[in-house]
Amino acid sequence: MTPPQLVVHRDKELMAQAAAARLITRILDAQASRGHASVVLTGGRNGNGLLAALAAAPARDAVDWARLDLWWGDERFLPEGDPERNVTQAREALLDAVPLDPARVHAMPASNGPYGEDVDAAAAAYATELAAAAGPEDHGRVPAFDVLMLGVGPDTHVASLFPELPAVRETERTVVGVRGAPKPPPVRVSLTLPAIRAAREVWLLAAGEDKAEAAAIALSGAGEIQAPAAGAYGSGRTLWLLDAAAASRLPRALYPPASA
């Protein structure tokens, strides 16, 4: 497990802009070293805020978008095009504005797709797609993503891994169907903690006073079953990107000495 690094920004707007700049740099580094990059997107207000900031950043044109694979950490199991789906919101915030290769945009299946309303079949299909994209150098059933981003919920959930529910306890499968999620919609598709931990870097995004208790719990030694965010870490780096409000309840010993 990589010890988490914390960066605290003045407000959520600055956090989104700085995270977008950081993501551009990370993508460029990966493309320069290996010819391509892979990123796992997250939804929610912080994930979409980052994408909107990236869309507005002049440096976005430095990215070779055709050599970028995009995946999702979770998805609401709703019909294609539903405004609540993470992929729909990501297209509006950024994806429709940049020249991506459609074959490298790996959206999770919709509830009106080839698997119908069988969320377990949809999850299994996404796991198969991930496994097919993993190379020998990845040493596992998912690619070693360059960056995997996660929003942190007020209850410490990440992706659609909620405290105490079966999905957060999964140790074998890389993708699972989720039923009975405590926030709507109740049916979802989600990466599991083993898939998340395959990423080279995991970035956890939290902004707002309503995230302060969750950040404090997850960063203070809580168990991953009770606080899923505590179990989300990368193989090389784990980065918490916070605004001042979300960091307001952190123990002083955790507060980074130099933050923007």
Phi, psi and omega in degrees: 000131179273129178300138182290145171253142184242137171231126181245126180253161185300317183209175186291330179293314178294322178300315181296317181294316181292320179295322178297317178296319179296320181292318177302314180299317181294320178296315180298319179298316181294317180294325179291326185272326185236355179091349180205170179217157177224134184226139174255122183269157174235155178263206180080175186294325181282319177296317179289327175297321176297315180296320178295321177294324178294320179299327182272353185278126177303328183289353180300332183287350176284341181282137171273092187295334180288347180247031179238126173264131177245132178234174177233145178282330176198170180206146173283128185278082184230169180297152177307134178085355178300135183295345179272350178288141180300321181293324177298314180293323179293322177297318180293322183284325187209312198300323180289349184260357182233153187277068178285155169278115183305330180290345181254011174256104191259077178288147174287150183302149177265164183287348175249023179270200186296342181257006179058222182266016178275092185294329179291321177294321178297318179295318180296323179295320179292322176299321177295320179295319177297315181298323180293332181275347181281130178263172179304329181287346183276341175056040179183191185263007173221155175299153173278084185306142177293315177220131173239118184259143180222132166279151179251122180279162179300338178264010182078010178288151172228151189049229172244041176258103185259150182308131172074350182280161186303324186299325182285345179269354184293130181240350184253306183285153179265337180222139180225154167277140182243129174239150177073028176301139184286355173235146184289152352284156185284343182252129187213169171240138185214144164295154176261172179300320177301322178291319179299318184287352175285344182291145175296316179230134172246126178247125177253126186252128178213125178220140177107150181299331181290350178259357188294315181294320179299316180297318181296318180295311185294330183265005184247024173094015179292157176280152186289336178290318179278332182222085185307327180300332179292338181263005181263109179210156182266164179287334180244330184201141174235122188234123173262122178250114189233155165262172187299325180294316180291335180269001191293340181251009178292141170303141184302331180295336181269339188294126184294141182292333184230107180228153184269000000 
